[in-house]
Amino acid sequence: MSETPRPASLPPDSLDARMTQRATDVLSRRTDRRGLGRVLPFIGPAVIASIAYMDPGNFATNIQGGAEYGYALLWVILAANLMAMLIQNLSAKLGIATGQNLPQVIGRRWPRPVVWFYWVQAEIVAMATDLAEFIGAAIAIHLLTGLPLIWGAAITGVITFWLLTLQGRGFRPLELVIGGFVLVIGVAYLTQFVLARPDLAALGAGFVPSFQGTGSVYLAVGIIGATVMPHVIYLHSALTQGRVPTASDEQKRHLARLNRVDVIAAMGLAGLINMSMLAVAAATFYGKNVENAGDLETAYQTLTPLLGPAAAVAFAVALLASGLSSSAVGTMAGQVIMQGFVGFSIPLWLRRTLTMLPAFIVILLGLDPTATLVLSQVILSFGVPFALVPLLLFTARRDVMGTLVSRPLVTGLGWVFASVIIGLNLYLLWGTFTGS
């Protein structure tokens, strides 16, 4: 069965080779680096994974939450982010401990009929996720340039093709570019936060758990249910497998601790950006009787008269950076899923072409883009337990994880989080299909 694609024969002076050598020196204690210099070689995998927590689906949910309930649901985003930190850390640790990604571990240890079922559902979920991200980027281009959505989709396709070519240059160039997109999103929302001037006292009160009627409960379910992305659980384990060579159990433990810093930093930043989204929406739209504020185009058009054109442009730029980067990450996840579960792959350009087609069909048929985003999140909900359950099962097994096996307390906490997330997703699906 094939491994995750790695660039072959990178020159010894390449960025990847230098960063890997620095990481090896840290693990072997052959360097006196301290502080950021000691941690920097291990930063990257969680940065790529964190993009899934800032995708266009999060934009719509967070804006709607702030517009309808003010700052009241900030605590929900905080809770969801803490859950994500634990789950993504487990995924990263699986890759370090086994040298395999989660689809490979499932593919090698479970019966073939189960594995093929897993592959099919994971591919459907990955394609649904990519649909939302691709359309989000197309909407952003339309908002910034006025071009029709179909042209925005075409430009998105060209840019994401280019992003995927960076994989041929090693892991570090792509990590740096994705990190640049995260920085753009962060700066854009910092700009909006300053312009919106949220009420700091009310913002602080938003971290006290409370609800404002059944509507806020349902929206909170949507925020938490859409937080943990199945495709990025699969991908994160692939990003850490074999990235830094380890020669002993002690080095594996040391590497796992340093990767935990990567997860906390990247997921923490993603959480702050999501909180900023909701806070800006609360300061701008709450109590203003803005209809359909969760609609991305409506939010953009409403920001100009309320906060000025700079805020609207910052919103669209953040959405574009989110859509482009998360679309590329979604395609990478699809490749990992196919290789891990069934042991074959197709060229990235072909996968990118195939995953673009649903977005073009949605646009050509004139379907509502925001409604399509919501539908994609519903499909995504089906895949959550299929990624979470095996992750928790395998990371609790010493014969799989060796010295990095999860402690009972961590596993127990993971099952609590998984039960909450799966239960809320089921509730969300029930409400979606029954209208209750």
C-alpha positions as CSV (number, residue, x, y, z in Angstrom):
1,M,0.0,0.0,0.0
2,S,1.4,3.4,-1.0
3,E,2.5,6.0,1.5
4,T,1.5,9.6,1.6
5,P,3.3,11.3,-1.3
6,R,6.6,13.0,-0.4
7,P,8.9,14.9,-2.7
8,A,11.6,12.7,-3.8
9,S,15.3,13.5,-3.6
10,L,15.0,17.1,-2.4
11,P,18.5,18.7,-2.4
12,P,20.3,18.8,0.9
13,D,20.1,22.7,1.0
14,S,16.3,22.7,0.4
15,L,14.0,24.4,2.9
16,D,12.6,21.0,3.9
17,A,16.0,19.4,4.4
18,R,17.2,22.3,6.6
19,M,14.1,22.3,8.7
20,T,14.2,18.5,9.1
21,Q,17.9,18.7,10.2
22,R,17.1,21.4,12.7
23,A,14.2,19.3,14.1
24,T,16.5,16.3,14.3
25,D,19.1,18.3,16.1
26,V,16.5,19.4,18.7
27,L,15.3,15.9,19.3
28,S,18.9,14.6,19.6
29,R,19.8,17.5,21.9
30,R,22.6,18.5,19.5
31,T,21.6,22.2,19.6
32,D,21.3,24.9,22.2
33,R,18.3,26.6,20.5
34,R,15.8,28.0,22.9
35,G,12.3,29.5,22.7
36,L,10.9,30.0,19.3
37,G,14.1,28.7,17.6
38,R,13.5,25.4,19.3
39,V,9.8,25.1,18.4
40,L,9.8,26.6,14.9
41,P,10.9,23.4,13.0
42,F,7.9,21.6,14.3
43,I,5.3,24.3,13.5
44,G,3.3,23.6,10.3
45,P,1.0,20.6,10.3
46,A,-1.5,22.1,12.6
47,V,-1.4,25.4,10.7
48,I,-2.6,23.5,7.6
49,A,-5.2,21.6,9.6
50,S,-6.5,24.9,11.2
51,I,-7.7,26.2,7.9
52,A,-10.6,23.8,8.1
53,Y,-11.7,25.7,11.2
54,M,-11.8,29.0,9.4
55,D,-13.6,27.8,6.2
56,P,-16.5,29.6,4.5
57,G,-19.0,27.5,6.4
58,N,-17.7,28.9,9.7
59,F,-18.1,32.4,8.3
60,A,-21.8,31.9,7.7
61,T,-22.5,30.2,11.1
62,N,-20.5,32.8,13.1
63,I,-22.0,35.8,11.4
64,Q,-25.5,34.4,11.9
65,G,-24.8,33.7,15.6
66,G,-23.6,37.3,16.2
67,A,-26.3,38.9,14.2
68,E,-29.2,37.0,16.0
69,Y,-27.8,36.6,19.5
70,G,-25.1,39.2,20.0
71,Y,-22.1,38.0,22.0
72,A,-24.1,35.3,23.8
73,L,-22.6,32.3,21.9
74,L,-18.9,33.2,22.3
75,W,-18.6,30.5,24.9
76,V,-19.8,27.9,22.4
77,I,-16.9,28.8,20.1
78,L,-14.5,28.5,22.9
79,A,-15.8,25.1,24.0
80,A,-15.8,23.9,20.4
81,N,-12.2,25.1,20.0
82,L,-11.0,23.2,23.1
83,M,-12.6,20.0,21.7
84,A,-10.8,20.6,18.4
85,M,-7.4,21.0,20.2
86,L,-7.7,17.6,21.8
87,I,-8.9,15.8,18.7
88,Q,-6.4,17.3,16.4
89,N,-3.6,16.5,18.9
90,L,-4.7,12.9,18.9
91,S,-4.6,12.8,15.1
92,A,-1.1,14.3,15.0
93,K,0.1,11.9,17.7
94,L,-1.2,8.9,15.7
95,G,0.9,9.9,12.7
96,I,4.0,10.3,14.9
97,A,3.5,7.0,16.8
98,T,2.7,4.8,13.9
99,G,4.4,6.4,10.8
100,Q,0.9,6.0,9.2
101,N,-2.1,8.2,8.8
102,L,-5.5,7.3,10.1
103,P,-6.9,5.9,6.8
104,Q,-3.8,3.6,6.5
105,V,-4.2,2.4,10.1
106,I,-7.9,1.6,9.4
107,G,-7.1,0.1,6.0
108,R,-4.5,-2.3,7.5
109,R,-6.4,-3.4,10.6
110,W,-10.1,-3.6,9.7
111,P,-11.9,-6.0,7.3
112,R,-11.9,-5.0,3.6
113,P,-15.7,-4.5,3.3
114,V,-15.6,-2.0,6.2
115,V,-12.6,-0.3,4.7
116,W,-14.3,0.2,1.3
117,F,-17.4,1.6,3.1
118,Y,-15.1,4.0,5.0
119,W,-13.5,5.1,1.8
120,V,-16.7,5.8,0.0
121,Q,-18.3,7.9,2.9
122,A,-15.0,9.7,3.4
123,E,-14.7,10.6,-0.2
124,I,-18.3,12.0,-0.2
125,V,-17.6,14.0,2.9
126,A,-14.4,15.4,1.4
127,M,-16.1,16.4,-1.8
128,A,-18.9,18.1,0.1
129,T,-16.4,20.0,2.1
130,D,-14.5,21.0,-1.0
131,L,-17.7,22.2,-2.6
132,A,-18.4,24.7,0.2
133,E,-14.8,26.0,0.3
134,F,-14.6,26.4,-3.5
135,I,-17.9,28.2,-3.7
136,G,-16.8,30.4,-0.8
137,A,-13.8,31.6,-2.7
138,A,-15.8,32.1,-5.9
139,I,-18.2,34.3,-3.9
140,A,-15.3,36.3,-2.5
141,I,-13.9,37.0,-6.0
142,H,-17.4,38.1,-7.1
143,L,-17.7,40.5,-4.2
144,L,-14.3,42.0,-4.7
145,T,-14.4,42.3,-8.5
146,G,-18.0,42.2,-9.5
147,L,-17.2,39.3,-11.9
148,P,-19.9,36.6,-12.3
149,L,-19.7,33.6,-10.0
150,I,-18.7,31.3,-12.9
151,W,-15.6,33.5,-13.5
152,G,-14.9,33.6,-9.8
153,A,-15.0,29.8,-9.8
154,A,-12.6,29.6,-12.8
155,I,-10.1,31.9,-11.1
156,T,-10.4,29.9,-7.9
157,G,-9.6,26.7,-9.8
158,V,-6.4,28.2,-11.4
159,I,-5.1,29.5,-8.0
160,T,-5.8,26.2,-6.2
161,F,-4.1,24.3,-9.0
162,W,-1.0,26.5,-8.3
163,L,-1.2,25.9,-4.6
164,L,-1.2,22.2,-5.0
165,T,1.9,22.3,-7.2
166,L,3.8,23.5,-4.1
167,Q,3.5,19.9,-2.7
168,G,6.2,19.0,-5.3
169,R,8.6,21.3,-3.5
170,G,8.3,19.7,-0.1
171,F,6.1,20.2,2.9
172,R,7.6,23.6,4.1
173,P,6.7,25.8,1.1
174,L,3.0,24.8,1.3
175,E,3.0,25.3,5.1
176,L,4.4,28.8,4.7
177,V,1.8,29.7,2.0
178,I,-1.1,28.4,4.1
179,G,0.3,30.2,7.1
180,G,0.3,33.3,5.0
181,F,-3.4,32.8,4.3
182,V,-4.1,32.4,8.0
183,L,-2.2,35.7,8.6
184,V,-4.3,37.4,6.0
185,I,-7.5,36.2,7.6
186,G,-6.3,37.2,11.0
187,V,-5.3,40.7,9.9
188,A,-8.6,41.2,8.0
189,Y,-10.6,40.3,11.1
190,L,-8.4,42.4,13.4
191,T,-9.2,45.3,11.0
192,Q,-12.9,44.6,11.2
193,F,-12.8,44.2,15.0
194,V,-11.2,47.6,15.4
195,L,-13.7,49.2,13.0
196,A,-16.7,47.5,14.7
197,R,-15.6,48.6,18.2
198,P,-17.5,45.8,20.1
199,D,-18.7,46.4,23.6
200,L,-16.0,44.8,25.7
201,A,-18.2,44.3,28.7
202,A,-20.8,42.5,26.7
203,L,-18.1,40.6,24.9
204,G,-16.7,39.3,28.2
205,A,-20.2,38.3,29.3
206,G,-20.5,36.2,26.2
207,F,-18.1,33.7,27.7
208,V,-20.5,32.8,30.5
209,P,-22.5,29.8,29.3
210,S,-26.2,30.7,28.6
211,F,-28.8,30.4,25.9
212,Q,-31.5,32.8,24.7
213,G,-34.3,30.5,23.7
214,T,-34.4,27.4,21.5
215,G,-33.2,29.2,18.5
216,S,-29.8,29.9,20.2
217,V,-29.6,26.3,21.2
218,Y,-30.0,25.1,17.6
219,L,-27.4,27.6,16.4
220,A,-25.0,26.6,19.1
221,V,-25.5,23.0,17.9
222,G,-24.6,24.2,14.4
223,I,-21.4,25.9,15.6
224,I,-20.1,22.9,17.5
225,G,-21.3,20.4,15.0
226,A,-19.5,22.1,12.2
227,T,-16.3,22.6,14.2
228,V,-14.6,19.2,13.9
229,M,-14.0,18.3,10.3
230,P,-13.7,14.6,9.4
231,H,-11.4,15.2,6.4
232,V,-8.9,17.2,8.5
233,I,-8.7,14.5,11.2
234,Y,-7.6,12.1,8.4
235,L,-5.2,14.7,7.0
236,H,-3.5,15.8,10.2
237,S,-2.2,12.3,10.9
238,A,-0.8,12.3,7.4
239,L,1.0,15.6,7.9
240,T,2.9,14.3,10.9
241,Q,3.7,10.8,9.7
242,G,7.4,10.6,8.9
243,R,7.8,14.4,8.8
244,V,10.5,14.3,11.4
245,P,12.5,11.1,11.8
246,T,12.7,9.6,15.3
247,A,15.2,7.1,16.6
248,S,13.8,6.2,20.0
249,D,10.7,6.2,22.1
250,E,12.1,9.2,24.0
251,Q,12.4,11.2,20.8
252,K,8.8,10.3,19.9
253,R,7.6,11.6,23.2
254,H,9.6,14.8,22.8
255,L,8.3,15.2,19.2
256,A,4.7,14.7,20.5
257,R,5.2,17.4,23.1
258,L,6.5,19.9,20.5
259,N,3.7,19.0,18.1
260,R,1.3,19.8,20.9
261,V,2.6,23.4,20.9
262,D,1.9,23.5,17.2
263,V,-1.7,22.3,17.8
264,I,-2.4,24.7,20.6
265,A,-0.9,27.7,18.8
266,A,-2.7,27.0,15.4
267,M,-6.0,26.0,16.9
268,G,-5.9,28.8,19.4
269,L,-5.4,31.4,16.6
270,A,-8.3,29.7,14.6
271,G,-10.5,30.1,17.7
272,L,-9.6,33.7,18.2
273,I,-10.5,34.4,14.5
274,N,-13.8,32.6,14.9
275,M,-14.6,34.6,18.0
276,S,-13.7,37.8,16.2
277,M,-16.1,36.8,13.4
278,L,-19.0,36.5,15.9
279,A,-18.0,39.6,17.8
280,V,-17.8,41.8,14.7
281,A,-21.2,40.4,13.6
282,A,-22.7,41.1,17.0
283,A,-21.3,44.7,17.1
284,T,-22.4,45.4,13.6
285,F,-25.7,43.5,13.0
286,Y,-27.2,42.7,16.4
287,G,-30.4,44.7,17.0
288,K,-30.2,46.3,13.5
289,N,-32.9,44.1,12.0
290,V,-30.6,42.9,9.2
291,E,-32.4,40.1,7.4
292,N,-30.3,37.0,6.2
293,A,-27.1,38.3,7.8
294,G,-25.8,34.8,7.6
295,D,-25.9,35.1,3.8
296,L,-22.3,36.0,2.8
297,E,-23.3,38.5,0.1
298,T,-25.8,40.2,2.3
299,A,-23.2,40.5,5.1
300,Y,-20.7,42.1,2.7
301,Q,-23.2,44.6,1.3
302,T,-24.5,45.5,4.8
303,L,-21.0,46.2,6.1
304,T,-20.3,49.1,3.8
305,P,-23.1,51.5,5.1
306,L,-22.6,50.3,8.7
307,L,-18.8,50.3,9.0
308,G,-17.5,51.6,5.8
309,P,-15.9,50.1,2.6
310,A,-12.7,49.1,4.4
311,A,-14.6,46.6,6.6
312,A,-16.4,45.2,3.7
313,V,-13.2,44.7,1.7
314,A,-11.5,43.1,4.7
315,F,-14.4,40.7,5.0
316,A,-14.2,39.7,1.3
317,V,-10.4,39.3,1.5
318,A,-10.6,37.1,4.5
319,L,-13.3,35.0,2.8
320,L,-11.1,34.7,-0.3
321,A,-8.1,33.6,1.7
322,S,-10.2,31.1,3.6
323,G,-11.8,29.6,0.5
324,L,-8.6,29.3,-1.5
325,S,-6.5,27.7,1.3
326,S,-9.2,25.4,2.6
327,S,-10.0,24.2,-0.9
328,A,-6.4,23.2,-1.5
329,V,-6.3,21.5,1.9
330,G,-9.6,19.6,1.1
331,T,-8.0,18.3,-2.1
332,M,-4.9,17.1,-0.2
333,A,-7.2,15.4,2.3
334,G,-9.0,13.6,-0.5
335,Q,-5.7,12.2,-1.8
336,V,-4.7,10.9,1.7
337,I,-8.2,9.3,2.1
338,M,-7.9,7.4,-1.2
339,Q,-4.3,6.3,-0.7
340,G,-4.8,5.2,2.9
341,F,-8.1,3.3,2.5
342,V,-7.7,1.6,-0.8
343,G,-4.1,1.9,-1.7
344,F,-4.2,3.8,-5.0
345,S,-4.1,7.4,-6.0
346,I,-4.9,9.7,-9.0
347,P,-2.9,12.8,-10.0
348,L,-3.7,15.8,-7.9
349,W,-4.6,17.8,-11.0
350,L,-7.3,15.2,-11.9
351,R,-8.7,15.1,-8.4
352,R,-8.8,18.9,-8.3
353,T,-10.7,18.9,-11.6
354,L,-13.2,16.3,-10.4
355,T,-13.8,18.1,-7.1
356,M,-14.3,21.5,-9.0
357,L,-17.2,20.1,-11.1
358,P,-19.9,20.1,-8.4
359,A,-19.2,23.8,-7.7
360,F,-19.5,24.7,-11.4
361,I,-22.7,22.7,-11.6
362,V,-24.2,24.5,-8.6
363,I,-23.3,27.9,-10.2
364,L,-24.5,27.0,-13.7
365,L,-27.8,25.8,-12.3
366,G,-28.3,29.0,-10.5
367,L,-28.6,27.4,-7.1
368,D,-28.3,29.6,-4.0
369,P,-24.5,29.5,-3.0
370,T,-25.1,30.1,0.7
371,A,-27.8,27.4,0.8
372,T,-25.4,25.0,-0.8
373,L,-22.8,25.8,1.9
374,V,-25.4,24.9,4.5
375,L,-26.2,21.6,2.7
376,S,-22.6,20.7,2.5
377,Q,-22.3,21.1,6.3
378,V,-25.2,18.7,6.7
379,I,-23.4,16.1,4.6
380,L,-20.3,16.8,6.6
381,S,-22.1,15.9,9.8
382,F,-22.6,12.3,8.6
383,G,-18.9,11.8,8.5
384,V,-18.0,13.0,11.9
385,P,-18.4,9.7,13.9
386,F,-16.6,7.7,11.2
387,A,-13.4,9.7,11.8
388,L,-13.7,10.3,15.5
389,V,-14.5,6.8,16.7
390,P,-11.5,4.9,15.1
391,L,-9.2,7.8,16.1
392,L,-10.2,7.3,19.8
393,L,-10.1,3.5,19.5
394,F,-6.6,3.3,18.0
395,T,-4.9,6.1,20.1
396,A,-6.0,4.1,23.2
397,R,-4.3,0.9,22.1
398,R,-0.7,0.3,23.2
399,D,-0.1,-2.2,20.4
400,V,-0.8,0.6,17.9
401,M,0.6,3.7,19.7
402,G,3.4,2.2,21.7
403,T,4.9,4.8,24.1
404,L,2.5,7.5,22.8
405,V,-0.7,5.6,23.9
406,S,-3.3,8.0,25.3
407,R,-3.8,8.0,29.0
408,P,-7.2,6.8,30.3
409,L,-8.1,10.4,31.3
410,V,-7.4,11.7,27.8
411,T,-9.3,8.9,26.2
412,G,-12.2,9.4,28.5
413,L,-12.3,13.1,27.8
414,G,-12.1,12.3,24.1
415,W,-15.1,10.1,24.3
416,V,-17.0,12.8,26.2
417,F,-16.2,15.3,23.5
418,A,-17.0,12.8,20.7
419,S,-20.3,11.9,22.3
420,V,-21.2,15.6,22.5
421,I,-20.2,16.3,19.0
422,I,-21.9,13.3,17.5
423,G,-25.0,13.9,19.6
424,L,-25.2,17.5,18.5
425,N,-24.7,16.5,14.8
426,L,-27.5,14.0,15.1
427,Y,-29.7,16.7,16.6
428,L,-28.7,19.1,13.8
429,L,-29.5,16.5,11.2
430,W,-32.9,15.7,12.8
431,G,-33.8,19.3,12.9
432,T,-32.7,19.8,9.3
433,F,-34.8,17.0,7.9
434,T,-37.8,17.3,10.1
435,G,-38.0,21.1,10.2
436,S,-38.4,21.0,14.0
